[in-house]
Amino acid sequence: MLLVVVLLTLGSLYVLQDQKRFPTKLGLDISGGMQVVLEAKDTEKVMVTPEVMQSIISVVRNRVDGLGVAEPVIQKKGDRQIVVELPGIADPDRARAMIGKTAHLKFQEQGTAAPQAPQAAQAGAPAMPTWVDTGLDGSMLKSAKAEPNPGMGGGWVVTLQFDPQGAKLFGEITSRNVGKPVAMVLDDKVISAPNVNEPILSGDAVISGNFAAKEAQDVAVQLNAGALPVPLEEIENRTVGPTLGSDTVQGAVRAGIVGFALVVLYMIGYYRLPGLVASIALGIYTVLLLAIFHLIPVTLTVPGIAGFILSIGMAVDANVLIFERTKEELRRGRSLYSAIEIGFKRAFTAIFDSNSTTVLTCVILYIFGTGLVRGFALTLALGVIISMFTAITVTRVLLFQILSNKAINQTSYFGVKSPEPNKAS
């Protein structure tokens, strides 16, 4: 068993030093970024249902993936809200605009029917052309791509490719509108209305709206992600700078180091040799847990670090129960080996019950919590589970390994100066 402990410790150290394969994932409040809460709104045609919310989350996730954000958090909150966390985002305003837009693309042609949004005609002004829907929209889109404009005007364009149904319909639309404009409308705004020179039967189209590079890329990402079934209203947004996050985590690390040192000093001062063994086990516990954070990987947040530090105290608490039971048995006159065995055995039930209730609480927090609360619950739960292994297994293995040396096989090293006469059978 000692060999297993050594191998686990060495393996964990290897994981921690290999940042290329197992990098540290930092959350929004540490690396900086933004958090936005969006609420879905009913329309005349579509009501917000659980199925609609799942569709919204899927569309938003695709748009966020198009931004190239590492470790985004997108989750449902209540019946009609979603929380989007984007750590390390460089341009929060651009991200908010991309995420919240409906991105409903449709094609219109000139006609005599009344337009969808009629405008009041000014007296004496010539009649404005009206536009009618053609039936071709973004749902028939196969792909969209931002490309430099090869024409003399420069800038960027968005090239579109339709699926077979859309290609056939687009061919019919361009065939009957040769010499006339066909409008491309995004979120009820005409962004391009070029004249059709000849029928386009290939299923390809180009949106030329004098885009800058980022604008064209954003439109392409939105179109590829699909249109939102209902509009989203921004309820709350929060932006965290990386400097603030760095200062916060430095304070948390300092607090963790000071807390760890104080715990070690107390354990060694009060429990002597077992306290030293517990401190070594606590160091192994820290290495194991941090390695697991890298392997899963766990995105570290400030509350997550707090959960990790709290789990250190709970790991020591298990050792305190074991050592107090052991000291009781030593005072009754039992041998060291017998006292330690009984101490671990009798303390196990209390340790298991207390840790089980803590893990259960963490599970509830993780299921019903959001964002930072879930980070705290996850790190605390993992810490409690690993602490049971180190407190019960690692500490026990190290204690018996040390007691094999007869020079320190004495009750005085356990804080019991003079055992009472043996009353136990």
C-alpha angles and dihedrals in degrees: 000000000000089000090053091052091049093048092048091050094048091046091051092050089052091053092049094052095046099079094162095062097028107029123182111256112217124199132227096271092053107036094033126239138125142293122201131182115208128190124206116230128209119243132198090262104032130045121200109255133161088263091052090049091053089051091050092050090050093050093046091048091052091050092049090049087054089057090058095233115167118230099355119184117219117170141153120255118194120325101315110011132091128195117216120192119186113184118201095011111164099200112034094176092055091048093050091050092049096047098047102044117105092221094202107169122195138160124230135188132200115269146148096254119105112271121247092247106030116204124214109256116235116235112265094005119127116259112271118231115257125223128215130191117258096201092248113119144152093282088075093051117118098186143342126206135184113228137167113266108253091201128093092263094069121200124102135297135194115235117207131203120192130209117248093274092048093044091054092048093046089051090053091047094050092043093059094041102053107149091015132093124257114201124221108207124195116188091344092307121114105230098168135011109174124175115253110239096182139351113288108214099162095082093242128124137172128219107206109184101149089262126183114227096263093044092053091046091050092050090049092050092049093049093047091049091052133237122298111249091223133015120268124222120206108236101172139359132185129186122198121196119222091235092059091047092049092051091048095051092046088056091048092050091050090050090050093051093047091046092049092049093049091049091051092049092049094047094049093043096049104030099030111197097010088049090055091049090048090051091053090048088049090055090050089048091054093050093047094048095047089049090053089051088057096044100050086030111236118196105229118224130172092258087046090056088049089054090050092051091047090052089057089061091048090051089055090047090062090053091049091056091049095047094047090052089048092051090050090055092046091053088054088059101256121148120259094253093047093044093051093048092050092043092056092043096050095042094050096079094052092045093048094047095048094045093046092055090048092051090047090053090050091052090053091048091049094049097045101027129082137218113330094016090060091050090055092047094049097050093043093050093049090046093052093049093049091044090060089056095048096041096047103029109023096040091047094049093048093047095053091044091055094044089059084079105083093203091072097031092112133119091229089071087061095055094258108118104183120010119216119246112288108274096165124086 
